[in-house]
Amino acid sequence: MLRFEGVDLHYGSFRALSDVTLHAAPGELVVLLGANGAGKTSIFMAASGIQRPSAGCIRLENKDITGRRPAQIVASGLVHCPEGRKLFPLLSVRRNLLLGAYLHRRDKAAVARMLDEVFALFPMLAHRQNVPAGSLSGGQQQMVAIGRALLGRPKVLLLDEPSLGLAPLIVRQVFAVIERINQQGTTVLLAEQNACLALAIAHRAYVLERGRIALEGGRDALLHNEAVRAAYIGA
């Protein structure tokens, strides 16, 4: 569904990604693990067209999307839910959600149906849809950010650090929804520092160090890998 083939990415003279090759198959939930600065966000920036790779190829459903504009990539079915949520705080929850459906805005019936599906996933948002998004708690804002991404009709959903700054109970709720989204058929690429919870819902994972893939494997193999446990799980 999504494939990186030998991708390099530079910010000026700084090399953020080096020969990154990875893939997410249809229906998979794949986790990217790594410390801050390891390259997780850079992978998402390259995939979503915000940053152009300096080498390599990115394919979505076997079509080359390297260097395409972000709107074209969203229209192709890849949607990026960024770190830090990036909501419009003065706009209502409903308006923030509907911005995710901008490319599909002419199909009003489909947008209304997708909005109902988001409210089914996050019932709290249905009750608060008319309040400013900036008045919500951090966990509720993360729900809005994920809901907005879902209104883009993703075939592949990129989730960048969705647990960042959230209370443990809210993190578990958010991860339960992510697992449900994946089980409904959406391919998910999840960048996370909460390795224990992320691996618990993943099929496979990649570990990044200094912009390179240092390790890859199935969920159980990485959960029981001593290096991974010491670095990311604390055991």
C-alpha positions as CSV (number, residue, x, y, z in Angstrom):
1,M,0.0,0.0,0.0
2,L,2.8,2.4,0.9
3,R,6.5,1.8,0.1
4,F,9.7,3.8,0.6
5,E,12.6,2.7,-1.6
6,G,16.0,4.1,-0.7
7,V,14.7,7.5,0.4
8,D,17.1,10.3,1.5
9,L,15.8,13.6,2.8
10,H,17.8,16.7,3.6
11,Y,17.1,20.0,5.4
12,G,19.8,22.1,3.9
13,S,23.0,20.4,4.6
14,F,21.5,18.2,7.3
15,R,20.7,14.6,6.2
16,A,17.5,13.7,8.1
17,L,16.8,10.4,6.3
18,S,19.4,8.0,4.8
19,D,18.5,5.2,2.4
20,V,15.2,4.5,4.2
21,T,13.3,1.4,2.8
22,L,10.1,0.4,4.4
23,H,6.6,-0.7,3.6
24,A,3.1,-1.0,4.9
25,A,0.9,-3.7,3.3
26,P,-2.9,-3.2,2.8
27,G,-4.6,-3.4,6.2
28,E,-1.4,-3.4,8.3
29,L,-0.7,-1.2,11.3
30,V,3.0,-0.5,11.2
31,V,4.8,1.4,14.0
32,L,7.8,3.6,13.7
33,L,9.9,3.7,16.9
34,G,12.7,6.1,17.7
35,A,13.9,8.9,19.9
36,N,13.3,12.5,19.1
37,G,15.2,13.4,15.9
38,A,15.5,9.8,14.7
39,G,13.6,10.6,11.5
40,K,10.0,9.5,12.2
41,T,8.4,12.9,11.4
42,S,10.7,13.3,8.3
43,I,9.3,10.0,6.9
44,F,5.8,11.5,7.2
45,M,6.8,14.8,5.8
46,A,8.3,13.1,2.7
47,A,5.3,10.7,2.3
48,S,2.7,13.6,2.5
49,G,4.6,15.8,0.1
50,I,5.6,18.5,2.6
51,Q,9.3,17.8,2.0
52,R,10.7,16.4,-1.2
53,P,13.2,13.6,-0.9
54,S,16.6,14.2,-2.3
55,A,16.9,10.6,-3.4
56,G,14.7,7.4,-3.6
57,C,11.1,6.7,-4.4
58,I,7.8,6.7,-2.5
59,R,4.9,4.6,-3.9
60,L,1.3,4.5,-2.9
61,E,-0.6,1.6,-4.3
62,N,2.4,1.0,-6.6
63,K,2.1,4.5,-8.1
64,D,5.0,6.9,-7.7
65,I,4.0,9.9,-5.6
66,T,7.5,11.2,-5.0
67,G,7.5,15.0,-5.2
68,R,3.7,15.4,-5.8
69,R,1.9,18.3,-4.1
70,P,0.3,17.5,-0.7
71,A,-3.2,18.0,-2.1
72,Q,-2.6,15.5,-4.9
73,I,-1.3,13.0,-2.3
74,V,-4.3,13.4,-0.1
75,A,-6.6,13.0,-3.1
76,S,-4.7,9.7,-3.8
77,G,-5.6,8.4,-0.4
78,L,-2.7,9.2,2.0
79,V,-3.6,11.5,4.9
80,H,-1.2,12.8,7.5
81,C,-2.3,13.6,11.1
82,P,0.6,15.7,12.3
83,E,2.3,15.9,15.7
84,G,0.9,18.6,17.9
85,R,-2.6,18.4,16.3
86,K,-2.4,21.7,14.4
87,L,-6.1,22.6,14.9
88,F,-7.6,26.0,14.3
89,P,-8.4,26.9,17.9
90,L,-11.0,29.6,17.3
91,L,-13.0,27.5,14.8
92,S,-15.7,25.1,16.1
93,V,-15.0,21.4,16.5
94,R,-17.3,20.7,13.6
95,R,-15.6,23.2,11.3
96,N,-12.2,21.8,12.1
97,L,-13.5,18.3,11.2
98,L,-15.0,19.5,7.9
99,L,-11.8,21.1,6.8
100,G,-10.4,17.5,6.5
101,A,-13.1,16.8,3.9
102,Y,-12.2,19.8,1.7
103,L,-11.2,17.8,-1.3
104,H,-14.5,15.9,-1.1
105,R,-16.7,18.9,-0.2
106,R,-18.9,18.6,-3.4
107,D,-20.1,15.1,-2.2
108,K,-22.2,16.5,0.6
109,A,-24.0,13.1,1.4
110,A,-20.6,11.3,1.7
111,V,-19.2,14.1,3.9
112,A,-22.2,13.9,6.2
113,R,-21.9,10.1,6.4
114,M,-18.2,10.4,7.2
115,L,-18.9,13.0,9.9
116,D,-21.4,10.7,11.5
117,E,-18.8,7.9,11.5
118,V,-16.3,10.2,13.2
119,F,-18.9,11.0,15.9
120,A,-19.6,7.3,16.3
121,L,-15.8,6.8,17.0
122,F,-15.6,9.9,19.3
123,P,-19.1,10.4,20.8
124,M,-17.7,13.2,23.0
125,L,-17.1,15.3,19.9
126,A,-20.7,15.1,18.8
127,H,-21.8,16.7,22.1
128,R,-19.1,19.5,21.7
129,Q,-19.1,20.0,18.0
130,N,-20.2,23.7,18.2
131,V,-17.6,24.8,20.7
132,P,-14.2,26.3,19.8
133,A,-11.6,23.5,19.3
134,G,-9.2,25.5,21.4
135,S,-11.4,25.1,24.5
136,L,-11.1,21.3,24.5
137,S,-8.7,19.2,26.6
138,G,-5.6,17.9,24.9
139,G,-7.1,14.4,24.5
140,Q,-10.3,15.8,22.9
141,Q,-8.2,17.9,20.6
142,Q,-6.3,14.8,19.5
143,M,-9.6,13.2,18.8
144,V,-10.5,16.2,16.6
145,A,-7.2,15.9,14.7
146,I,-7.7,12.1,14.1
147,G,-11.3,12.8,13.1
148,R,-10.3,15.5,10.7
149,A,-7.8,13.1,9.0
150,L,-10.5,10.5,8.7
151,L,-12.7,12.9,6.8
152,G,-10.0,12.9,4.1
153,R,-11.0,9.3,3.3
154,P,-7.6,7.8,3.9
155,K,-6.5,4.5,2.5
156,V,-3.3,5.1,4.4
157,L,-3.3,7.1,7.6
158,L,-0.1,8.6,9.0
159,L,-0.4,9.3,12.8
160,D,2.5,11.3,14.3
161,E,2.9,10.9,18.1
162,P,-0.8,10.9,18.9
163,S,-0.1,10.2,22.6
164,L,2.1,13.2,23.1
165,G,1.2,15.1,26.2
166,L,-1.9,13.1,27.0
167,A,-2.8,11.4,30.3
168,P,-2.4,7.6,30.4
169,L,-6.2,6.9,30.5
170,I,-6.7,9.1,27.4
171,V,-3.8,7.5,25.6
172,R,-5.4,4.1,26.1
173,Q,-8.7,5.4,24.7
174,V,-6.9,7.0,21.7
175,F,-5.0,3.8,21.0
176,A,-8.2,1.7,21.1
177,V,-9.7,3.9,18.5
178,I,-6.5,3.7,16.3
179,E,-6.8,-0.1,16.5
180,R,-10.5,0.1,15.6
181,I,-9.7,2.3,12.6
182,N,-7.1,-0.2,11.4
183,Q,-9.5,-3.2,11.9
184,Q,-12.0,-1.4,9.7
185,G,-9.6,-1.6,6.8
186,T,-7.4,1.5,6.9
187,T,-3.7,1.0,6.6
188,V,-2.0,2.9,9.5
189,L,1.6,4.1,9.9
190,L,2.0,5.1,13.5
191,A,5.0,7.1,14.8
192,E,5.3,6.7,18.6
193,Q,7.6,6.9,21.6
194,N,5.1,4.9,23.8
195,A,6.6,1.6,22.4
196,C,4.7,-0.7,24.8
197,L,1.2,0.5,23.8
198,A,2.1,1.0,20.1
199,L,3.6,-2.5,19.7
200,A,0.6,-4.0,21.5
201,I,-1.7,-3.0,18.6
202,A,0.9,-3.2,15.7
203,H,1.5,-5.9,13.2
204,R,5.1,-4.9,12.5
205,A,7.5,-2.2,13.5
206,Y,10.6,-0.3,12.4
207,V,13.2,1.2,14.7
208,L,14.9,4.4,13.5
209,E,18.2,5.7,14.6
210,R,19.8,8.9,13.1
211,G,17.6,8.7,10.0
212,R,18.3,5.1,9.2
213,I,16.3,1.9,9.8
214,A,18.2,0.1,12.5
215,L,15.8,-2.8,13.1
216,E,12.6,-4.2,11.8
217,G,10.4,-7.1,12.7
218,G,7.0,-8.4,13.9
219,R,5.3,-7.1,17.0
220,D,6.3,-10.1,19.2
221,A,9.9,-10.2,18.1
222,L,10.4,-6.5,18.9
223,L,8.5,-6.7,22.2
224,H,10.9,-9.4,23.3
225,N,14.0,-7.8,21.8
226,E,16.3,-6.8,24.7
227,A,17.7,-3.7,23.0
228,V,14.2,-2.5,22.1
229,R,13.0,-3.1,25.6
230,A,15.9,-1.3,27.2
231,A,15.7,1.7,24.9
232,Y,11.9,2.2,24.6
233,I,10.0,0.1,27.1
234,G,12.2,0.5,30.2
235,A,12.5,-3.2,31.1
